[in-house]
Amino acid sequence: MSTSYGGARPSSSPASAQRRQRIADATLALLRERDAAKITVADIAEAADVSVATVYNLVGPRERVLSAVLDGYVERLDAALGARPLHNDPVEAVVDVVRVAVTQSLHDPVPLRAVLRELGPLEFAEHRGPGLEQLLLPRLRNVVLLHDDSAARTVAQLIVYGFRGVLLSWAHLLISDATFRRDAELITRSLVPNDRDTEETL
């Protein structure tokens, strides 16, 4: 999954990629040190040793630079899932996506929390819903009761909505790390239909 940047003149050259990485690393470092509201594009440019114009051209305005932190989170989630064997049980395979998402969140929580609080739920909903949904869909299509693509997509969207709510509660320090992990998995399990449960009700 490649990162999508909103710069005015996106470039795929190695030099541009290196500068983008420096900008991303500088943003993360600054978010670990100070409140996101106090970080400007000029601060990021200085920390990355690039010009302000370079930040705008390669990534975009301040909101887009912060949103790129979430892009990096989704990319790391995708890589972490790719390194894990797919669970034999299709329901557990779906739950594993959310389980790994929580682990990735807790791995480096300060920048992620800062960006989520700064961008707010509407910005997060606009940019990050599809990323998690794309990771869930292939696994949901393997669930016996979700062979219909529209049904799988509906469940994926519901899981994303549920996960987003728990994630934002965690970002605002309304719930603990343990509650974040527990509730994210609980919501996912409750939303994925299980053919064994259906058989028990017949």
WORAJO-V161991 format. One line per field, one symbol per residue. phi: phi as a letter, one per 40 degrees, with the letter a starting at -180 (. if undefined). Layout:
# WORAJO-V161991
phi = ???
This chain:
# WORAJO-V161991
phi = .ccbbbccbcbbcdcccccdccccccccccccbacdcccbccccccccgbccccccccbhcdccccccccdccccccccccccbccccccccccccdcccccdccccaccccdccccccgcccccccbdcccccccddcccccdcbcccccccccdcccccccdccccccccgcbcdccdcccccccccccccbcccccccc
